[in-house]
């Protein structure tokens, strides 16, 4: 023992991805800014303070002043809707390409911002949710992904047939903005940190901007815009709802947990790599994961998890659901929150789950039984 080492202490060791003092670090996380723990007693004031804290820690400045400057490609016809690609500026750093579906009929229509998952599959992004009519080379991969996770359905196409405008865009590393290799993620995140930025913060800012673009289209009713995602897309959906009021409701499938309950040996998040897309340094000193999602209260929110999902331990889901329920109850809006664990399902978004989400969206956004068939509306050009 070194003469400088305190008696009864030994040098710290690392056991796999966790330091041996990780339990002490966990104990220090009390989430003092959470609603109910924060000294702020007015809920609207708390929402402003909590949102400001999250934004402070994103590591990427607000992009509100950047013009979208959308450039629309020629339209093609889908089954009950039109399809077009649009290239726009979500940030001041680069132009990105998104898929935009518009139902036949007269608007303005309700709309859904579709947010793709991670899945360690980078050659397709928005194509996991919208059939890639524009790229035959991605068709087989996209269909295989839909078969594996979504009962063969392209959820974006289903929504458009049902009367929703749909917008989906690639996160950095996927589809048109990739493909990234799995083991390049951590270096990408580290290099963005070195540049004074953040991979997770960039994705958050881009998703907020995508919501604003969608809500601002002439064809869209700005009061009826929802966010929908599976897995990392679910994380993106509730995060976007927390960070912008352009989202009126969010459906989040297979991404919700308490942080402490997720940070256990063997959990996928401990591997690093993909975790960096959902890692805002320092945020856990202020808010737990469901606390961030609660910034969206009292708006309608849906959270589905599979009981057999290995990524999200049951204890973490229970903690998160209890926390969410308490916040919505405190707002006298418990009926606006739908929480469900599917006992026989894992990390999937199969057809029966989709059907429930679609019924829920119909109910909370009240899409157009009043809409009459007619020519497709003109796209916004600014």
VOMAR-738872 format. One line per field, with one value per residue: residue number from 1; residue in one letter; x, y, z of N, C-alpha, C in turn. Coordinates in steps of 0.1 Angstrom, whole numbers. Layout:
pos: [NUM_...]
code: [a_...]
nu: [X_...]
nv: [Y_...]
nw: [Z_...]
cau: [X_...]
cav: [Y_...]
caw: [Z_...]
cu: [X_...]
cv: [Y_...]
cw: [Z_...]
END
This chain:
pos: [1_2_3_4_5_6_7_8_9_10_11_12_13_14_15_16_17_18_19_20_21_22_23_24_25_26_27_28_29_30_31_32_33_34_35_36_37_38_39_40_41_42_43_44_45_46_47_48_49_50_51_52_53_54_55_56_57_58_59_60_61_62_63_64_65_66_67_68_69_70_71_72_73_74_75_76_77_78_79_80_81_82_83_84_85_86_87_88_89_90_91_92_93_94_95_96_97_98_99_100_101_102_103_104_105_106_107_108_109_110_111_112_113_114_115_116_117_118_119_120_121_122_123_124_125_126_127_128_129_130_131_132_133_134_135_136_137_138_139_140_141_142_143_144_145_146_147_148_149_150_151_152_153_154_155_156_157_158_159_160_161_162_163_164_165_166_167_168_169_170_171_172_173_174_175_176_177_178_179_180_181_182_183_184_185_186_187_188_189_190_191_192_193_194_195_196_197_198_199_200_201_202_203_204_205_206_207_208_209_210_211_212_213_214_215_216_217_218_219_220_221_222_223_224_225_226_227_228_229_230_231_232_233_234_235_236_237_238_239_240_241_242_243_244_245_246_247_248_249_250_251_252_253_254_255_256_257_258_259_260_261_262_263_264_265_266_267_268_269_270_271_272_273_274_275_276_277_278_279_280_281_282_283_284_285_286_287_288_289_290_291_292_293_294_295_296_297_298_299_300_301_302_303_304_305_306_307_308_309_310_311_312_313_314_315_316_317_318_319_320_321_322_323_324_325_326_327_328_329_330_331_332_333_334_335_336_337_338_339_340_341_342_343_344_345_346_347_348_349_350_351_352_353_354_355_356_357_358_359_360_361_362_363_364_365_366_367_368_369_370_371_372_373_374_375_376_377_378_379_380_381_382]
code: [x_x_x_x_x_x_x_x_x_x_x_x_x_x_x_x_x_x_x_x_x_x_x_x_x_x_x_x_x_x_x_x_x_x_x_x_x_x_x_x_x_x_x_x_x_x_x_x_x_x_x_x_x_x_x_x_x_x_x_x_x_x_x_x_x_x_x_x_x_x_x_x_x_x_x_x_x_x_x_x_x_x_x_x_x_x_x_x_x_x_x_x_x_x_x_x_x_x_x_x_x_x_x_x_x_x_x_x_x_x_x_x_x_x_x_x_x_x_x_x_x_x_x_x_x_x_x_x_x_x_x_x_x_x_x_x_x_x_x_x_x_x_x_x_x_x_x_x_x_x_x_x_x_x_x_x_x_x_x_x_x_x_x_x_x_x_x_x_x_x_x_x_x_x_x_x_x_x_x_x_x_x_x_x_x_x_x_x_x_x_x_x_x_x_x_x_x_x_x_x_x_x_x_x_x_x_x_x_x_x_x_x_x_x_x_x_x_x_x_x_x_x_x_x_x_x_x_x_x_x_x_x_x_x_x_x_x_x_x_x_x_x_x_x_x_x_x_x_x_x_x_x_x_x_x_x_x_x_x_x_x_x_x_x_x_x_x_x_x_x_x_x_x_x_x_x_x_x_x_x_x_x_x_x_x_x_x_x_x_x_x_x_x_x_x_x_x_x_x_x_x_x_x_x_x_x_x_x_x_x_x_x_x_x_x_x_x_x_x_x_x_x_x_x_x_x_x_x_x_x_x_x_x_x_x_x_x_x_x_x_x_x_x_x_x_x_x_x_x_x_x_x_x_x_x_x_x_x_x_x_x_x_x_x_x_x_x_x_x_x_x_x_x_x_x_x_x_x_x_x_x_x]
nu: [9_5_21_6_-19_-52_-61_-76_-86_-85_-69_-89_-107_-117_-144_-152_-173_-181_-170_-157_-168_-193_-218_-218_-218_-243_-259_-256_-272_-300_-319_-328_-342_-365_-401_-420_-398_-383_-379_-396_-430_-451_-465_-462_-441_-422_-419_-408_-383_-372_-371_-354_-330_-324_-320_-298_-278_-276_-255_-255_-263_-294_-313_-332_-332_-323_-331_-354_-356_-368_-365_-384_-388_-402_-436_-449_-473_-488_-506_-534_-523_-499_-464_-433_-399_-381_-356_-339_-328_-321_-304_-277_-256_-257_-275_-304_-322_-356_-385_-418_-451_-484_-518_-545_-571_-587_-570_-565_-545_-541_-509_-479_-448_-424_-400_-371_-356_-327_-311_-287_-284_-275_-276_-302_-326_-349_-361_-368_-393_-409_-418_-392_-397_-382_-357_-346_-325_-326_-349_-352_-337_-352_-377_-371_-364_-389_-403_-391_-395_-419_-442_-442_-451_-450_-449_-452_-465_-489_-500_-503_-522_-543_-549_-531_-505_-472_-439_-405_-371_-335_-314_-281_-257_-273_-289_-292_-274_-253_-237_-230_-205_-210_-190_-179_-193_-187_-163_-172_-190_-172_-155_-173_-178_-152_-152_-168_-194_-222_-233_-258_-271_-272_-289_-312_-318_-322_-345_-364_-365_-374_-399_-410_-408_-427_-451_-454_-461_-484_-503_-508_-525_-515_-520_-524_-502_-483_-457_-440_-424_-403_-382_-350_-363_-386_-375_-366_-391_-405_-386_-386_-412_-409_-393_-404_-433_-446_-453_-481_-489_-475_-464_-447_-428_-413_-391_-385_-376_-363_-333_-314_-322_-317_-290_-274_-254_-246_-265_-274_-269_-245_-225_-215_-209_-238_-252_-244_-259_-280_-272_-268_-244_-241_-269_-282_-276_-296_-322_-342_-348_-377_-385_-376_-392_-416_-418_-434_-460_-492_-499_-513_-499_-484_-470_-455_-442_-424_-427_-408_-386_-352_-337_-347_-351_-377_-380_-371_-389_-412_-406_-404_-429_-445_-436_-442_-470_-476_-469_-486_-510_-509_-513_-540_-546_-545_-560_-550_-527_-513_-502_-486_-476_-467_-473_-463_-445_-414_-387_-402_-424_-451_-480_-504_-498_-493_-519_-533_-519_-525_-553_-553_-540_-559_-579_-568_-560_-580_-585_-595_-626_-642_-629_-630_-629_-607_-586_-550_-535_-516_-480_-463_-440_-421]
nv: [-12_22_50_72_64_62_45_13_16_8_8_19_-2_-13_-31_-46_-27_-9_12_2_17_25_22_41_64_62_65_91_103_121_134_163_183_172_171_177_172_194_228_244_251_257_243_251_269_251_234_252_257_231_223_243_236_210_219_235_216_202_208_218_246_265_263_279_302_295_293_270_265_247_223_208_176_162_149_116_90_73_47_60_83_110_111_125_137_159_183_200_224_215_223_247_234_214_202_181_152_143_122_127_123_127_126_119_143_170_194_213_186_163_153_133_131_109_89_72_41_28_1_-9_-9_8_14_20_44_65_49_26_31_43_32_29_44_58_46_18_2_1_-12_-40_-43_-25_-37_-62_-52_-42_-66_-79_-64_-50_-64_-66_-43_-9_17_44_46_33_52_74_65_64_91_109_134_126_127_119_117_111_104_116_95_75_60_83_98_83_51_46_27_3_3_27_47_56_70_90_104_112_129_149_159_169_189_207_201_178_145_134_157_171_154_157_185_185_169_185_207_194_188_214_222_204_211_236_234_242_223_210_208_227_223_196_177_149_129_99_69_40_21_35_55_59_71_94_105_111_128_149_158_168_190_207_226_222_197_179_155_123_91_64_37_10_23_34_40_39_56_46_20_10_11_-14_-43_-59_-47_-33_-6_-1_-7_14_30_29_41_67_83_89_103_128_147_151_156_137_145_162_155_126_100_96_120_139_132_139_167_171_169_183_170_145_113_82_53_23_-8_-39_-68_-88_-76_-73_-51_-32_-34_-49_-36_-11_-1_-1_18_41_43_46_71_88_85_97_124_132_128_147_169_167_151_125_108_114_100_70_40_10_-24_-51_-84_-106_-99_-87_-67_-51_-38_-48_-57_-57_-40_-17_-13_-5_18_34_36_51_75_84_90_110_130_133_128_135_126_145_154_157_138_148_169_167_188_218_218_235_260_274]
nw: [0_-9_8_6_3_16_46_44_19_-16_-48_-75_-97_-129_-139_-165_-185_-165_-138_-106_-86_-95_-82_-62_-77_-89_-66_-61_-80_-78_-92_-91_-104_-112_-117_-89_-72_-77_-66_-79_-82_-98_-127_-154_-152_-143_-165_-184_-172_-170_-197_-206_-193_-204_-231_-227_-222_-246_-263_-289_-306_-308_-338_-350_-366_-391_-424_-438_-466_-486_-512_-535_-550_-581_-579_-572_-576_-549_-531_-527_-519_-524_-533_-524_-526_-505_-501_-476_-451_-420_-401_-399_-410_-430_-459_-460_-470_-471_-469_-480_-476_-488_-482_-505_-512_-496_-476_-446_-433_-406_-392_-392_-378_-386_-370_-373_-363_-345_-345_-355_-381_-409_-436_-444_-434_-431_-449_-435_-426_-446_-478_-501_-528_-545_-549_-560_-552_-524_-518_-512_-488_-472_-471_-459_-434_-425_-425_-405_-381_-383_-390_-418_-427_-441_-422_-425_-451_-444_-427_-443_-462_-444_-440_-431_-434_-439_-427_-430_-422_-425_-397_-388_-402_-412_-441_-466_-454_-446_-452_-418_-400_-375_-354_-357_-345_-318_-322_-339_-322_-303_-317_-324_-299_-294_-312_-299_-300_-302_-308_-300_-293_-317_-332_-317_-320_-348_-351_-337_-355_-378_-370_-368_-395_-407_-393_-404_-430_-457_-462_-439_-407_-382_-355_-352_-352_-348_-332_-340_-332_-331_-309_-309_-324_-308_-285_-297_-304_-280_-269_-288_-285_-259_-263_-281_-288_-312_-316_-310_-299_-290_-299_-286_-289_-274_-260_-232_-199_-165_-157_-138_-135_-159_-162_-157_-152_-182_-198_-229_-233_-220_-236_-250_-281_-299_-279_-277_-294_-278_-256_-234_-220_-185_-181_-165_-139_-133_-143_-146_-171_-176_-166_-184_-206_-194_-197_-218_-209_-204_-227_-251_-248_-257_-246_-253_-243_-246_-226_-228_-238_-241_-239_-222_-189_-169_-144_-148_-167_-152_-131_-147_-159_-136_-128_-150_-149_-125_-130_-151_-138_-118_-134_-139_-161_-166_-183_-208_-211_-222_-212_-216_-212_-232_-227_-241_-259_-274_-284_-306_-332_-339_-360_-345_-324_-339_-349_-326_-320_-343_-339_-316_-324_-343_-325_-308_-325_-342_-372_-406_-409_-418_-440_-475_-505_-531_-552_-546_-522_-527_-522_-496_-503_-490]
cau: [0_13_20_-3_-33_-60_-63_-89_-89_-77_-70_-101_-106_-128_-150_-159_-176_-184_-160_-162_-176_-205_-230_-218_-222_-258_-265_-256_-283_-313_-327_-334_-350_-378_-413_-423_-386_-379_-386_-406_-443_-460_-461_-458_-428_-413_-417_-399_-370_-367_-368_-342_-319_-321_-315_-285_-269_-276_-242_-257_-271_-307_-312_-345_-331_-319_-342_-355_-353_-371_-365_-393_-387_-415_-444_-454_-485_-489_-519_-542_-515_-488_-451_-422_-387_-378_-343_-340_-318_-326_-294_-269_-244_-258_-288_-308_-333_-367_-396_-430_-463_-496_-530_-555_-582_-585_-565_-553_-545_-532_-496_-471_-433_-419_-386_-366_-349_-312_-311_-274_-286_-273_-278_-315_-330_-363_-366_-374_-407_-415_-413_-384_-401_-372_-344_-348_-315_-329_-362_-351_-333_-363_-388_-366_-365_-403_-408_-385_-399_-432_-451_-441_-458_-443_-459_-455_-475_-502_-505_-507_-535_-553_-553_-520_-493_-461_-425_-394_-358_-325_-305_-268_-252_-282_-295_-285_-263_-244_-239_-220_-203_-213_-179_-175_-202_-181_-154_-180_-195_-160_-150_-182_-174_-139_-156_-177_-208_-228_-241_-272_-277_-275_-301_-324_-321_-327_-359_-372_-366_-382_-413_-414_-411_-439_-462_-455_-466_-498_-512_-509_-531_-504_-525_-526_-490_-478_-444_-441_-412_-400_-369_-345_-373_-395_-367_-367_-405_-408_-377_-391_-424_-405_-385_-411_-448_-451_-458_-494_-490_-464_-465_-434_-429_-401_-379_-387_-370_-356_-319_-306_-326_-312_-276_-271_-245_-252_-275_-269_-264_-232_-215_-211_-214_-251_-257_-240_-270_-290_-264_-265_-236_-245_-283_-287_-274_-308_-334_-342_-353_-391_-386_-375_-404_-427_-419_-444_-473_-502_-503_-515_-487_-485_-458_-457_-430_-426_-422_-397_-376_-340_-330_-353_-355_-390_-380_-369_-402_-422_-403_-407_-444_-450_-432_-450_-484_-477_-469_-499_-521_-507_-519_-554_-546_-541_-566_-542_-515_-516_-491_-490_-466_-472_-466_-458_-437_-401_-384_-408_-436_-459_-492_-514_-494_-495_-533_-536_-513_-533_-566_-550_-538_-572_-587_-563_-558_-593_-583_-606_-638_-648_-622_-637_-620_-604_-572_-540_-532_-502_-471_-457_-427_-412]
cav: [0_34_58_82_58_62_32_7_19_2_14_16_-10_-13_-44_-45_-13_-1_13_-5_27_30_22_54_74_60_70_106_108_123_141_174_191_165_177_171_174_207_238_252_245_260_233_257_274_240_230_261_255_218_224_251_228_201_226_240_205_195_210_223_258_266_265_285_313_290_290_256_266_234_220_196_168_159_140_104_85_61_41_69_95_113_110_134_140_173_186_212_227_214_231_255_227_206_199_167_148_136_116_134_117_136_119_125_149_185_196_208_173_159_149_125_131_95_89_59_34_25_-12_-12_-10_21_17_25_52_68_37_16_35_47_24_38_44_66_40_4_-6_-1_-18_-53_-41_-19_-47_-71_-46_-42_-79_-83_-56_-43_-73_-64_-30_4_24_57_44_31_65_83_60_67_105_118_138_119_132_111_121_104_110_115_82_65_63_93_105_72_44_45_14_2_6_41_56_62_80_101_111_118_140_160_165_176_201_215_198_166_137_133_170_173_147_164_198_182_164_196_214_186_190_227_222_197_219_248_232_247_212_204_215_228_219_182_171_139_123_85_62_27_19_49_65_63_80_107_110_118_139_160_164_176_201_217_226_219_183_179_142_114_76_60_22_3_31_41_33_47_55_37_6_6_10_-26_-51_-67_-39_-29_8_0_-10_26_30_34_49_81_90_92_106_143_147_160_157_129_153_171_149_112_98_99_134_146_130_146_180_171_169_173_165_131_105_68_45_8_-16_-54_-74_-96_-67_-74_-38_-24_-43_-46_-27_3_3_2_31_52_44_52_85_94_85_107_137_135_129_160_179_163_147_111_101_117_92_56_32_-5_-34_-62_-95_-117_-93_-82_-54_-51_-30_-56_-52_-54_-28_-6_-10_3_32_41_40_62_87_88_96_122_140_134_131_140_122_157_157_152_135_159_170_169_202_222_218_247_262_282]
caw: [0_-9_20_4_1_28_51_41_5_-26_-60_-82_-108_-138_-142_-178_-189_-153_-127_-94_-78_-102_-73_-55_-87_-90_-54_-62_-89_-71_-102_-83_-112_-116_-112_-76_-64_-79_-58_-87_-79_-110_-137_-166_-150_-143_-179_-190_-166_-174_-211_-208_-188_-215_-242_-223_-223_-259_-270_-302_-305_-315_-353_-354_-376_-403_-434_-443_-480_-491_-527_-537_-562_-587_-572_-578_-569_-541_-530_-519_-515_-533_-526_-530_-518_-502_-495_-468_-441_-406_-394_-408_-414_-442_-464_-458_-478_-464_-477_-477_-482_-486_-486_-515_-505_-493_-463_-440_-428_-395_-397_-383_-379_-383_-366_-375_-352_-347_-350_-360_-396_-412_-450_-445_-423_-434_-456_-426_-423_-458_-489_-509_-542_-552_-549_-561_-545_-510_-516_-505_-474_-464_-469_-449_-421_-422_-422_-392_-370_-384_-396_-432_-431_-441_-413_-432_-461_-438_-421_-454_-466_-434_-440_-425_-440_-432_-430_-424_-426_-419_-387_-392_-402_-418_-454_-474_-445_-442_-440_-408_-395_-360_-345_-359_-338_-307_-327_-344_-311_-296_-326_-323_-286_-296_-319_-291_-304_-296_-317_-295_-293_-331_-336_-310_-327_-361_-349_-334_-367_-387_-365_-372_-409_-410_-388_-411_-444_-459_-463_-425_-396_-373_-342_-352_-356_-338_-335_-338_-334_-325_-304_-309_-329_-297_-278_-305_-304_-267_-267_-296_-278_-247_-267_-290_-288_-325_-315_-302_-293_-294_-297_-284_-288_-270_-255_-219_-187_-155_-160_-128_-137_-172_-160_-149_-160_-193_-206_-242_-233_-214_-246_-257_-295_-302_-267_-279_-300_-268_-244_-232_-208_-174_-179_-154_-127_-131_-147_-151_-185_-177_-162_-196_-213_-188_-201_-228_-202_-203_-241_-252_-250_-257_-244_-253_-241_-245_-214_-232_-244_-233_-238_-211_-178_-164_-132_-153_-173_-141_-125_-157_-160_-124_-128_-160_-145_-114_-136_-158_-128_-112_-143_-141_-175_-167_-194_-220_-211_-224_-208_-217_-214_-239_-219_-249_-270_-271_-290_-319_-333_-348_-366_-335_-317_-348_-350_-314_-321_-353_-333_-306_-332_-348_-314_-302_-335_-349_-386_-414_-415_-424_-452_-487_-516_-540_-557_-536_-520_-532_-511_-492_-510_-482]
cu: [9_11_10_-18_-40_-61_-76_-94_-80_-78_-83_-98_-118_-132_-158_-161_-179_-173_-166_-170_-188_-217_-230_-222_-238_-265_-265_-266_-296_-323_-335_-343_-363_-390_-417_-411_-381_-386_-396_-420_-453_-456_-456_-444_-418_-409_-407_-385_-364_-363_-355_-329_-315_-315_-300_-274_-269_-262_-243_-267_-284_-305_-324_-343_-326_-331_-342_-352_-356_-370_-373_-390_-401_-423_-446_-466_-483_-503_-528_-535_-504_-475_-441_-411_-385_-364_-343_-329_-324_-316_-286_-257_-245_-273_-291_-320_-344_-377_-409_-442_-475_-509_-538_-566_-579_-580_-571_-555_-538_-519_-488_-456_-429_-404_-381_-358_-334_-310_-298_-275_-286_-276_-292_-319_-345_-369_-372_-389_-415_-409_-405_-387_-390_-358_-346_-337_-317_-342_-361_-347_-345_-374_-384_-367_-380_-408_-403_-391_-414_-443_-453_-447_-447_-453_-462_-466_-489_-508_-510_-521_-546_-556_-543_-510_-482_-448_-415_-381_-347_-318_-291_-262_-260_-286_-286_-274_-254_-239_-227_-217_-205_-202_-173_-183_-195_-171_-161_-185_-183_-155_-160_-180_-162_-142_-166_-191_-212_-236_-256_-279_-281_-288_-314_-328_-327_-342_-368_-375_-375_-397_-418_-417_-424_-451_-464_-460_-480_-507_-515_-516_-520_-507_-526_-514_-485_-464_-446_-428_-411_-385_-362_-354_-383_-388_-368_-380_-408_-399_-381_-403_-420_-399_-392_-426_-454_-457_-470_-495_-478_-467_-451_-433_-415_-389_-384_-383_-365_-341_-312_-309_-321_-296_-272_-262_-252_-261_-267_-263_-250_-221_-209_-217_-227_-257_-254_-251_-281_-284_-261_-257_-241_-260_-288_-284_-287_-321_-332_-349_-368_-394_-385_-387_-416_-428_-430_-458_-479_-507_-505_-502_-490_-472_-461_-443_-433_-420_-410_-386_-363_-333_-335_-359_-369_-390_-379_-382_-412_-419_-406_-422_-450_-447_-440_-465_-486_-477_-482_-511_-521_-513_-534_-556_-543_-548_-559_-530_-519_-503_-494_-477_-472_-465_-459_-448_-423_-399_-389_-420_-445_-472_-503_-511_-496_-510_-538_-531_-522_-547_-564_-548_-551_-580_-582_-561_-570_-591_-596_-617_-645_-641_-629_-627_-618_-590_-562_-537_-518_-493_-466_-443_-417_-413]
cv: [12_42_69_77_57_47_26_9_12_10_10_7_-9_-28_-43_-30_-4_0_6_4_32_30_36_65_74_67_85_112_109_130_153_183_185_172_169_172_188_217_246_244_248_251_240_263_263_235_239_259_242_217_232_244_217_208_231_229_198_197_215_235_257_269_273_295_308_287_276_255_252_234_207_189_166_148_127_99_73_55_50_81_98_113_120_135_155_174_199_213_226_221_239_247_219_205_184_164_140_131_122_128_125_128_126_132_164_186_208_195_172_154_141_127_117_95_75_54_34_12_-17_-15_4_25_22_33_54_56_26_18_38_39_33_37_50_58_25_-4_-8_-8_-31_-52_-35_-29_-58_-65_-45_-55_-83_-76_-51_-51_-70_-51_-19_13_38_56_41_43_74_78_63_82_114_122_132_125_124_115_113_111_108_101_71_70_72_99_94_64_44_31_14_7_20_51_63_73_92_110_118_130_151_167_174_189_210_213_185_158_136_147_174_166_153_177_195_178_175_205_207_188_204_228_215_205_231_246_236_235_206_213_215_224_204_175_162_134_108_78_49_26_33_59_69_73_94_113_117_129_151_166_172_189_211_215_224_205_183_166_133_100_70_45_16_12_40_33_43_45_45_23_1_4_-2_-35_-59_-59_-33_-15_9_-3_2_26_37_43_64_89_95_97_121_144_157_160_149_135_161_163_134_111_102_114_143_145_137_161_182_172_183_168_150_124_91_62_30_2_-31_-60_-83_-89_-68_-61_-29_-33_-39_-36_-13_8_7_15_42_54_50_67_93_96_96_121_141_136_142_171_176_159_133_103_104_108_77_48_17_-13_-46_-75_-105_-112_-88_-68_-53_-41_-37_-50_-49_-42_-16_-3_-2_17_40_45_51_75_93_95_109_133_142_137_131_131_133_160_150_149_147_159_172_183_205_222_233_248_271_278]
cw: [0_4_19_3_14_33_47_27_-4_-39_-68_-94_-117_-141_-154_-181_-177_-143_-114_-84_-85_-93_-66_-64_-89_-78_-54_-71_-82_-80_-96_-91_-116_-110_-99_-66_-65_-70_-66_-86_-90_-121_-149_-164_-149_-157_-186_-185_-170_-188_-213_-203_-198_-226_-239_-225_-236_-266_-284_-301_-312_-330_-358_-365_-389_-412_-438_-458_-487_-507_-529_-550_-568_-579_-580_-570_-561_-541_-521_-514_-525_-525_-533_-520_-516_-496_-488_-458_-427_-397_-404_-413_-427_-446_-463_-467_-470_-474_-471_-484_-478_-491_-497_-507_-503_-478_-457_-433_-414_-400_-387_-387_-376_-381_-365_-363_-355_-353_-356_-375_-402_-427_-453_-433_-424_-441_-448_-423_-435_-470_-498_-524_-551_-554_-548_-553_-530_-507_-508_-491_-466_-462_-459_-435_-416_-418_-408_-380_-370_-391_-411_-437_-432_-434_-419_-442_-455_-433_-432_-460_-457_-433_-433_-434_-432_-436_-423_-430_-419_-408_-393_-391_-409_-432_-462_-467_-439_-454_-431_-404_-380_-352_-348_-351_-326_-311_-332_-333_-304_-304_-325_-309_-287_-303_-312_-294_-297_-307_-313_-296_-308_-336_-329_-317_-341_-361_-346_-347_-377_-383_-369_-387_-413_-405_-397_-426_-445_-458_-449_-416_-385_-358_-341_-358_-345_-342_-331_-341_-326_-321_-303_-314_-318_-288_-284_-304_-291_-264_-275_-290_-266_-251_-276_-288_-301_-325_-305_-294_-297_-290_-297_-280_-286_-268_-243_-208_-177_-158_-151_-131_-150_-171_-151_-158_-170_-202_-218_-241_-228_-224_-253_-271_-297_-291_-269_-286_-290_-255_-244_-219_-198_-171_-167_-140_-123_-133_-150_-165_-185_-173_-175_-205_-207_-191_-211_-222_-203_-217_-241_-256_-249_-255_-243_-251_-241_-233_-216_-238_-236_-231_-226_-200_-173_-152_-137_-160_-162_-134_-134_-158_-148_-123_-138_-155_-134_-120_-143_-149_-121_-121_-146_-155_-177_-179_-207_-221_-212_-222_-209_-219_-220_-234_-228_-260_-265_-278_-305_-320_-344_-351_-355_-326_-326_-349_-338_-315_-331_-347_-323_-313_-337_-337_-309_-312_-344_-364_-393_-418_-422_-438_-464_-497_-526_-545_-545_-534_-525_-520_-508_-499_-502_-467]
END
